[in-house]
């Protein structure tokens, strides 16, 4: 029998076999490239479809373990061969590998932000682009995560650079640690490999303990800080140092690799925004990644090698770095460029665009810079660091230019706001003047972009220099005396969280007009109730926040009671804060009873309690930046009333008390009609951010607010 062979097919097979042999000889790991592909896919899909892949953020942890393995493998090999690490050469290679693509994306991100984003988003963008260019973005985000007033900030185009900042900081100190351990091994006359492994294992264990502790006490901050993430690089480093001594059978390697991939995928599907992370949970994807790396090698052909070595998988792995860089700024600016909220079509276009840009960046930026190589002597490395300095300078100048332009636009907006304020058919008063002004919720918004002057946290000029003024939401009582020394003037308190603070403009106006002695105390995200604090918007409070919140609540309740004020204004985000009174009843009932206990104490002290009902929660349903997209037709940002106004504990508490000494203030009619709640009224944006009021709207509500007080 004659067997016919297709020469072209045979040639293709020979070429592929030859290529595979070359890759194996070079030490190229298709399984690691597949891990990169999986990691970036998880991150990108999580950012595009967070509800479908809630734990995709663990892709970053996969990258950390891979980096720890590869860098330690390279450095340990150099130590064994030369007895030292050429630090200048190492850092120059890192610069050539990472900086060109990163700086390109940062420059493009600044241009996109300046072109597409509202100018009120520019200050945060400038700050974080600078933080990313100098690789301290993770520390900026850590600082913001514990700053309550920054918690509602929209994500910037550079936010994803936090993980790259962590990596660069790791690259900065890791070779120094390995060199130190190598020197110690020489002085101790011990095996360098053993000392390196022992030292790295200790560092990994210590930073893991740090991770577990900080995740428990300050989870939002722990997510970003470097020392909490070092152990993940350490896991990869241990595999690099111990794996070279270990040999497993084919069956064990196959099972180990498949188990590793399964752990990574399982954590991506099982974890979510309420998972305490990194902490113990991060061990799952980290160990999974380590198993894949430990079970594979350049020479081994595993059961899944055909899948992990497939061209599409290897392609995505090859562009993974650039894809990670590009996908996020495109997601941030896409709604503004498209003039619509992110829908399936826009998301698919963003994904396609990110892949194309990543491929172009890989071919024309990453590969070209790497192909130039770096000489081992310090002198040829100097141009690399010079280009690094030039790149940082260019980005800094562009960022500062955008900041200056934003300041100019904000000034123009203030002038326009002053002019518009004189218009009788502008702002919330339109609701009471429909015959004269027309529909209150359909008028185009002249200033959809919020400036700092719109912040609910702005204090009146009279109190700016008061030495009892509390800074931000510190929780410390503060005061401002408008009495003019009149001993008969009323003492009035305003207490609660930031949802009380958002009404301070109205309360201050009344205090000035009626010559009150005004005192206030706020604590962000903390309920002023007689019960234990459990958490905020589904996230369990760390022990420190829980303790400080409960102490503040008890202290303020007692201070108000002892002061015997004539009035107490109180408001809080009662639908977003969780408490526990030990009864096991529904939150609504527990919260309402906790309020009633404090209110009764204040009433017994002679106060009139004035609960201010929360405004609609439009920002929880629609983007806080919706008006920037639909300024001409603000009705597009409407939310069904039953979604925007969930049952509120403050209202339940008022109904429970049914007392003439409790007078609720309800301004809902200035935000909603019978069907919907809106994001603008009388051509003025209602919200400053996702769930706090625009100060200008509160100014416009002062007469209505005063009428309800009386």
C-alpha positions in Angstrom: 0.0 0.0 0.0 1.3 3.5 -0.9 1.0 6.3 1.7 0.7 9.7 0.1 2.3 12.5 2.2 1.5 16.1 1.7 4.9 17.8 1.5 3.6 21.2 2.7 2.0 19.5 5.8 5.2 17.6 6.5 7.3 20.8 6.2 4.9 22.6 8.6 5.2 19.8 11.1 9.0 19.9 10.8 9.1 23.7 11.3 6.8 23.5 14.4 8.9 20.7 15.8 12.1 22.7 15.2 10.6 25.8 16.7 9.4 23.8 19.8 12.9 22.4 20.2 14.5 25.9 20.0 12.0 27.3 22.6 12.8 24.4 25.0 16.5 24.9 24.6 16.1 28.6 25.4 14.1 27.7 28.5 10.9 29.2 27.3 7.9 28.0 29.3 4.7 27.7 27.4 2.9 26.9 30.6 4.0 30.2 32.2 3.0 32.0 29.1 -0.4 30.3 29.4 -0.6 31.5 33.0 0.1 35.0 31.9 -2.7 34.7 29.3 -5.1 33.4 32.0 -4.1 36.1 34.5 -4.7 39.0 32.1 -7.9 37.5 30.8 -9.2 37.2 34.4 -8.4 40.8 35.2 -9.8 42.2 31.9 -13.0 40.2 32.1 -13.5 41.1 35.7 -13.2 44.8 34.9 -15.6 44.5 31.9 -18.1 42.1 33.5 -17.5 42.3 37.3 -20.8 40.5 38.1 -20.0 37.6 35.9 -16.4 37.0 37.1 -16.3 38.6 40.5 -13.0 37.2 41.5 -11.0 38.0 38.3 -8.9 40.4 40.3 -6.8 37.4 41.4 -5.1 37.6 38.0 -2.8 40.2 39.6 -1.7 37.7 42.2 -0.9 35.2 39.5 1.4 37.8 37.9 3.1 38.4 41.3 4.0 34.8 41.7 5.2 34.5 38.1 7.4 37.6 38.6 8.9 36.2 41.8 9.8 33.0 40.1 11.3 34.4 37.0 13.3 37.2 38.7 14.6 34.9 41.4 15.6 32.3 38.9 17.6 34.8 36.9 19.2 36.4 39.9 20.1 33.1 41.6 21.7 31.9 38.4 23.8 35.0 38.2 24.8 34.7 41.8 25.9 31.1 41.3 27.8 32.0 38.1 29.5 35.3 39.1 29.2 35.5 42.9 27.4 38.8 42.6 24.5 40.6 40.8 25.3 43.4 38.4 22.7 45.8 39.8 23.1 48.5 37.2 22.5 45.9 34.4 19.6 44.4 36.2 17.8 47.7 36.8 18.5 48.8 33.2 16.9 45.6 31.9 13.9 46.2 34.1 13.6 49.7 32.7 13.9 48.5 29.1 11.4 45.8 29.7 8.7 47.7 31.5 9.0 51.5 31.1 8.6 52.1 27.3 5.1 50.5 27.1 4.1 51.9 30.5 5.1 55.5 29.6 3.4 55.3 26.2 0.1 54.3 27.9 0.5 57.0 30.5 1.0 59.6 27.9 -2.0 58.3 25.9 -4.1 58.1 29.1 -3.4 61.8 29.8 -4.4 62.7 26.3 -7.6 60.6 26.6 -8.4 62.1 30.0 -8.0 65.6 28.7 -10.1 64.9 25.6 -12.8 62.7 27.0 -13.2 63.1 30.8 -15.0 65.9 32.6 -12.5 68.4 34.0 -13.5 67.6 37.6 -11.9 64.2 37.0 -8.6 65.8 36.0 -7.1 66.5 39.5 -7.3 62.9 40.5 -6.1 61.8 37.1 -3.0 64.1 37.3 -2.2 62.9 40.8 -2.4 59.2 39.9 -0.6 59.5 36.6 2.3 61.1 38.4 2.1 58.4 41.1 2.2 55.8 38.3 5.1 57.4 36.5 7.1 57.4 39.7 5.8 54.0 40.7 4.1 54.9 44.0 0.5 54.6 42.8 -0.2 51.7 45.2 0.7 54.0 48.1 -1.6 56.8 46.8 -4.5 54.4 46.6 -3.7 53.0 50.1 -3.8 56.6 51.4 -7.1 57.2 49.6 -8.6 54.0 50.9 -8.4 55.2 54.5 -9.5 58.7 53.6 -13.3 58.6 53.8 -13.8 61.8 51.7 -11.9 60.1 48.8 -13.9 56.8 49.0 -16.4 58.0 46.4 -13.9 59.2 43.9 -14.3 57.7 40.5 -11.6 55.5 39.2 -8.9 57.2 37.2 -7.2 56.0 33.9 -4.1 55.1 35.9 -5.6 53.2 38.8 -4.4 49.8 37.6 -0.8 50.9 37.8 -0.9 50.1 41.5 0.2 46.5 40.8 3.0 47.6 38.5 4.2 50.0 41.3 4.3 47.0 43.7 6.3 45.0 41.2 8.8 47.8 40.6 9.3 48.3 44.3 9.9 44.5 44.6 12.5 44.7 41.8 14.2 47.5 43.6 14.9 45.7 46.9 14.8 42.0 46.0 18.3 41.7 44.4 19.8 43.5 47.4 18.2 40.9 49.7 19.5 38.0 47.6 22.9 39.5 47.5 22.9 39.9 51.3 21.8 36.3 51.8 24.6 35.2 49.4 27.2 37.1 51.3 25.9 35.6 54.6 26.2 32.1 53.1 29.8 32.7 52.3 30.7 34.0 55.8 28.9 31.0 57.3 30.5 28.6 54.8 27.0 27.2 54.1 25.4 26.2 50.8 24.4 29.4 49.1 21.3 27.7 47.7 20.3 26.6 51.2 20.8 30.0 52.8 18.9 31.7 49.9 16.0 29.3 50.3 15.9 29.7 54.1 16.1 33.5 53.9 13.5 33.8 51.3 11.2 31.4 53.1 11.5 33.4 56.3 10.8 36.7 54.4 7.8 35.1 52.7 6.4 33.8 56.0 6.8 37.1 57.8 5.2 39.1 55.0 2.3 36.6 54.8 1.7 37.1 58.5 1.7 40.8 57.9 -0.8 40.3 55.0 -3.2 38.3 57.2 -3.0 40.8 60.0 -3.4 44.0 57.9 -6.2 42.4 55.9 -8.0 41.8 59.1 -7.5 45.2 60.7 -7.4 47.5 57.6 -8.6 45.5 54.5 -9.0 48.4 52.1 -5.5 49.7 52.8 -3.9 46.2 52.9 -5.0 45.5 49.3 -2.4 48.0 48.0 0.6 48.2 50.3 3.8 46.5 49.2 4.7 44.6 52.3 1.4 42.8 52.2 2.1 41.5 48.7 5.8 40.5 49.0 4.9 37.0 50.2 3.3 36.3 46.8 6.5 37.1 45.0 8.2 35.0 47.7 6.1 32.0 46.8 7.4 32.2 43.3 10.9 32.7 44.6 10.7 29.6 46.7 9.6 27.6 43.7 12.6 29.0 41.8 15.1 28.0 44.5 13.5 24.7 45.7 12.2 23.6 42.3 15.6 23.2 40.8 16.4 20.5 43.5 13.1 18.7 43.0 12.1 16.1 40.4 8.6 14.7 40.0 7.2 11.9 37.9 5.1 12.7 34.8 1.9 11.7 36.5 2.6 13.9 39.5 3.4 16.8 37.3 0.3 16.4 35.2 -1.9 16.3 38.3 -0.1 19.1 40.0 -0.3 21.4 36.9 -4.0 20.7 36.4 -4.7 21.2 40.1 -2.9 24.5 40.0 -4.9 25.8 37.0 -8.1 24.6 38.8 -7.2 26.5 42.0 -6.7 29.7 40.0 -10.0 29.4 38.1 -11.9 28.4 41.2 -10.7 31.4 43.2 -11.6 33.7 40.2 -15.1 32.3 40.2 -15.6 32.0 44.0 -14.1 35.2 45.3 -15.8 38.6 45.1 -15.8 42.1 46.4 -16.6 41.0 49.9 -13.8 38.5 50.1 -11.2 39.5 52.7 -8.3 40.0 50.4 -5.3 39.4 50.2 -4.9 37.7 53.5 -5.5 34.0 53.7 -7.7 34.0 50.6 -4.8 35.1 48.3 -3.0 31.8 49.2 -5.4 29.9 46.9 -4.4 31.5 43.6 -0.8 31.9 44.7 -0.4 28.2 45.5 -2.3 27.3 42.3 0.2 29.4 40.3 3.1 27.8 42.2 1.8 24.3 41.4 1.6 25.1 37.7 5.2 26.5 37.6 6.6 23.7 39.8 5.0 21.0 37.8 6.2 22.2 34.4 9.4 22.9 32.6 10.6 23.8 29.2 11.1 20.1 28.4 8.0 18.5 29.8 5.0 17.8 27.7 1.9 17.6 30.0 -1.6 16.5 29.3 -2.8 20.0 28.7 0.3 21.1 26.7 -1.7 21.2 23.4 -4.2 23.6 25.0 -1.7 25.8 26.9 0.7 25.8 24.0 -2.0 26.8 21.4 -1.3 29.8 19.3 -4.2 32.0 20.7 -3.2 31.2 24.3 0.5 32.0 23.6 -0.5 35.2 21.7 -2.5 36.5 24.7 0.3 35.5 27.0 2.7 37.4 24.8 0.7 40.6 24.8 -0.4 40.2 28.5 1.7 43.1 29.8 0.5 45.6 27.2 -3.0 44.3 27.4 -3.0 45.0 31.1 -1.7 48.5 30.5 -4.3 49.4 27.8 -7.5 47.8 28.9 -8.2 50.0 31.9 -7.9 53.5 30.5 -10.1 52.4 27.6 -12.8 51.2 30.0 -12.7 54.5 31.9 -13.0 56.8 28.9 -15.2 54.6 26.7 -18.6 55.9 28.1 -17.5 59.5 27.5 -16.3 58.8 23.9 -19.4 56.8 23.1 -21.8 59.1 24.9 -23.5 56.2 26.6 -23.1 53.9 29.6 -21.0 50.8 29.1 -23.2 48.2 27.3 -22.3 44.9 25.8 -21.4 46.4 22.4 -19.1 49.1 23.9 -17.5 46.5 26.1 -16.7 44.2 23.2 -15.3 47.1 21.2 -13.1 48.1 24.2 -11.9 44.5 24.4 -11.1 44.4 20.7 -9.3 47.8 20.8 -7.3 46.8 23.9 -6.1 43.7 22.1 -5.1 45.5 19.0 -3.3 48.3 20.9 -1.5 45.7 23.0 -0.3 43.8 20.0 0.9 47.0 18.3 2.7 48.0 21.5 4.3 44.6 21.9 5.6 44.5 18.3 6.7 48.2 18.0 7.6 49.1 21.5 8.3 46.2 23.8 10.1 43.9 21.4 12.2 46.7 19.7 13.4 48.0 23.0 14.3 44.5 24.3 16.1 43.6 21.0 18.6 46.4 21.6 19.9 44.6 24.7 21.9 46.1 27.6 25.7 45.8 27.9 27.0 44.5 31.2 29.1 47.6 31.8 27.6 50.6 33.6 28.3 53.1 30.8 25.9 51.7 28.1 23.2 51.5 30.7 23.3 55.3 31.4 21.3 56.2 28.3 18.6 53.9 29.6 18.3 55.8 32.8 18.5 59.1 31.0 15.6 58.0 28.8 13.8 57.0 32.0 14.3 60.5 33.5 13.2 62.1 30.2 10.1 60.0 30.1 9.2 60.9 33.7 9.8 64.5 33.0 7.6 64.6 29.9 4.7 62.8 31.8 5.1 65.2 34.7 5.0 68.3 32.4 1.9 67.0 30.6 0.2 66.2 33.9 0.9 69.6 35.3 -0.3 71.2 32.0 -3.6 69.3 32.3 -3.9 70.4 36.0 -3.4 74.1 35.0 -6.1 73.7 32.3 -8.4 72.2 34.8 -7.9 75.0 37.2 -8.8 77.5 34.4 -11.9 75.6 33.5 -13.0 75.4 37.2 -12.6 79.2 37.4 -14.8 79.7 34.4 -17.4 77.4 35.8 -17.5 79.4 39.0 -18.2 82.6 37.1 -21.0 80.8 35.1 -22.4 79.4 38.3 -22.7 82.9 39.9 -24.4 84.2 36.8 -26.9 81.2 36.7 -27.7 81.7 40.4 -29.4 84.9 39.6 -31.8 83.1 37.3 -35.2 82.6 39.1 -35.8 79.4 37.1 -32.6 77.7 38.2 -32.2 75.1 40.9 -34.6 73.2 43.2 -37.0 76.2 43.7 -38.3 75.4 40.1 -40.2 72.5 41.7 -42.5 75.1 43.3 -42.7 77.3 40.2 -43.7 74.9 37.5 -46.2 77.3 35.9 -43.5 79.9 35.5 -40.4 77.8 34.8 -41.7 74.5 33.3 -40.8 71.0 34.1 -38.1 71.0 36.9 -36.3 67.8 35.9 -35.9 68.2 32.1 -33.9 71.4 31.9 -30.4 71.0 30.4 -27.6 71.1 32.9 -25.2 74.0 32.3 -22.5 72.7 34.7 -22.6 68.9 34.9 -19.0 68.7 36.2 -18.4 69.1 39.9 -15.6 71.3 41.2 -14.2 71.4 44.7 -16.4 74.4 45.4 -19.4 72.0 44.9 -18.2 69.7 47.7 -20.6 69.1 50.6 -17.6 69.4 52.9 -17.0 73.1 52.3 -17.3 75.2 55.5 -18.5 78.8 55.5 -15.9 81.6 55.6 -16.9 82.6 59.1 -15.8 79.2 60.5 -12.6 78.6 58.5 -10.3 79.9 61.2 -12.3 78.8 64.2 -9.8 76.9 66.4 -12.5 74.3 67.3 -13.2 73.4 63.7 -12.7 69.7 63.1 -10.8 68.8 60.0 -12.9 66.6 57.7 -14.7 63.6 59.3 -12.4 63.2 62.3 -15.3 62.6 64.6 -14.2 65.4 67.1 -16.9 67.8 68.0 -16.5 71.3 66.6 -18.3 74.6 67.0 -19.0 77.9 65.4 -20.7 80.7 67.4 -23.0 82.9 65.5 -24.7 84.3 68.6 -22.8 87.5 68.8 -22.4 86.9 72.6 -26.2 86.8 73.2 -26.6 84.5 76.3 -30.2 83.7 75.2 -29.2 82.3 71.8 -30.1 78.7 71.1 -27.5 75.9 71.1 -28.0 73.6 68.1 -26.2 70.3 67.1 -25.7 68.7 63.7 -24.5 65.1 64.1 -24.1 61.9 62.0 -21.9 60.7 59.2 -21.1 62.4 55.9 -24.8 62.3 55.0 -25.3 64.7 57.9 -22.3 66.8 56.7 -23.8 67.2 53.3 -26.6 69.3 54.9 -24.2 71.6 56.8 -24.5 74.4 54.2 -28.3 74.7 55.0 -27.8 74.3 58.7 -25.0 77.0 58.7 -27.2 79.4 56.8 -29.9 79.0 59.5 -27.4 79.3 62.2 -26.1 82.6 60.8 -29.6 83.9 60.2 -31.0 82.9 63.7 -27.7 83.5 65.6 -27.3 80.0 66.9 -24.4 78.5 68.8 -23.8 75.7 66.4 -21.9 72.5 67.3 -21.3 69.5 65.0 -19.6 66.1 64.9 -19.3 63.7 62.0 -17.8 60.3 61.6 -17.6 58.9 58.1 -19.5 55.7 57.5 -20.4 55.4 61.2 -24.0 55.0 62.5 -25.0 57.2 65.4 -27.1 54.5 67.1 -27.1 52.6 70.4 -25.8 49.3 69.0 -22.6 47.6 67.9 -21.1 48.7 64.5 -20.7 45.8 62.1 -19.7 47.2 58.7 -20.3 49.6 55.8 -22.0 48.7 52.5 -21.6 44.9 53.0 -17.9 45.1 54.1 -17.1 43.9 57.6 -15.5 46.7 59.6 -11.9 46.2 60.8 -11.5 46.1 64.6 -10.0 49.5 64.8 -12.8 51.2 62.8 -15.4 49.3 64.8 -13.9 50.4 68.1 -13.5 54.0 67.2 -16.9 54.2 65.6 -18.7 52.8 68.7 -16.7 55.0 71.0 -17.6 58.1 68.9 -21.2 57.2 68.8 -21.5 56.8 72.6 -19.4 59.9 73.3 -21.4 62.2 70.9 -24.7 60.9 72.2 -23.7 61.7 75.7 -22.2 65.1 74.8 -25.4 66.2 73.1 -27.4 65.0 76.1 -25.3 66.9 78.6 -25.3 70.1 76.5 -29.1 70.2 76.6 -29.5 71.9 73.1 -32.7 73.2 71.8 -32.4 71.4 68.5 -30.5 68.3 67.2 -30.2 67.8 63.4 -29.3 64.2 62.7 -28.7 62.3 59.5 -26.8 59.3 58.3 -26.5 56.7 55.5 -28.7 54.4 57.4 -29.4 52.0 54.5 -25.6 51.5 53.9 -24.4 50.9 57.5 -24.8 47.6 59.3 -25.2 47.3 63.0 -25.8 44.5 65.6 -27.8 44.8 68.8 -27.7 41.0 69.5 -31.4 40.4 68.9 -31.0 38.7 65.5 -33.8 40.8 64.1 -33.7 42.4 60.6 -31.3 45.3 60.2 -34.2 47.8 59.6 -35.7 47.0 63.1 -32.4 47.0 64.9 -31.2 50.3 63.3 -34.5 52.0 64.0 -34.5 51.0 67.7 -30.9 52.1 68.1 -31.8 55.5 66.8 -34.9 55.7 69.1 -32.7 55.0 72.2 -30.5 58.0 71.5 -33.3 60.3 70.4 -35.3 59.7 73.6 -32.2 60.7 75.6 -31.9 64.0 73.7 -35.7 64.7 74.0 -35.5 64.1 77.8 -32.7 66.7 77.8 -35.1 69.2 76.2 -34.1 68.9 72.5 -36.2 68.9 69.4 -34.9 66.1 67.2 -34.8 66.9 63.5 -34.0 63.8 61.5 -33.0 64.7 57.9 -34.2 61.9 55.5 -31.5 60.7 53.1 -31.8 61.9 49.5 -32.4 59.3 46.8 -29.5 56.8 46.2 -29.2 57.4 42.4 -25.5 57.0 42.5 -25.9 53.4 43.7 -27.9 52.6 40.6 -26.5 54.9 37.9 -23.0 56.3 37.3 -22.1 59.4 39.3 -20.9 60.9 36.1 -24.1 60.2 34.1 -24.9 63.9 33.8 -21.6 64.5 32.0 -22.8 62.2 29.3 -26.4 63.4 29.2 -26.2 67.1 30.2 -28.6 68.1 27.5 -31.2 65.5 28.5 -30.8 64.8 32.2 -33.9 62.6 32.3 -31.6 59.9 30.9 -30.1 59.7 34.4 -33.4 59.1 36.1 -33.8 56.1 38.4 -37.1 54.5 39.4 -38.3 55.9 42.7 -38.6 52.5 44.4 -35.0 51.7 43.6 -33.6 55.1 44.6 -35.5 55.3 47.9 -35.2 52.0 49.8 -36.9 51.8 53.1 -34.9 54.0 55.5 -34.3 53.3 59.2 -34.6 57.0 60.0 -38.2 57.0 58.7 -39.1 53.8 60.6 -37.7 55.4 63.8 -39.8 58.5 63.3 -42.9 56.4 62.8 -42.0 54.3 66.0 -41.7 57.4 68.1 -44.7 59.4 66.8 -43.6 62.3 69.0 -44.1 66.0 68.6 -40.5 66.3 69.8 -39.4 64.6 66.6 -39.8 66.7 63.4 -38.5 65.0 60.2 -37.2 67.0 57.4 -38.0 65.4 54.0 -36.9 67.2 50.8 -37.7 64.2 48.5 -40.1 66.2 46.4 -37.2 68.3 45.1 -35.4 65.2 43.8 -38.3 63.0 42.6 -41.7 63.0 41.1 -44.3 60.2 41.5 -42.3 57.7 39.3 -38.6 58.6 39.1 -35.8 60.3 41.1 -33.5 62.5 39.1 -29.9 63.6 39.0 -30.6 67.3 38.2 -33.3 69.8 39.2 -33.8 73.1 37.6 -30.7 72.6 35.5 -28.4 72.0 38.5 -26.7 68.7 39.3 -28.1 67.2 42.5 -25.1 65.1 43.4 -21.5 65.9 44.1 -20.4 62.3 43.9 -22.1 58.9 44.1 -24.2 59.5 47.2 -23.5 63.1 48.5 -25.3 66.3 47.5 -23.9 69.1 45.4 -23.4 72.1 47.7 -25.1 74.4 45.2 -28.3 72.3 45.4 -28.3 72.4 49.2 -27.9 76.2 49.0 -31.0 76.4 46.8 -32.9 74.2 49.3 -32.2 76.5 52.3 -35.7 78.2 52.2 -37.5 74.9 51.9 -35.2 73.4 54.6 -36.0 76.3 56.9 -39.7 76.0 56.3 -39.7 72.4 57.5 -37.6 73.3 60.6 -40.3 75.7 61.6 
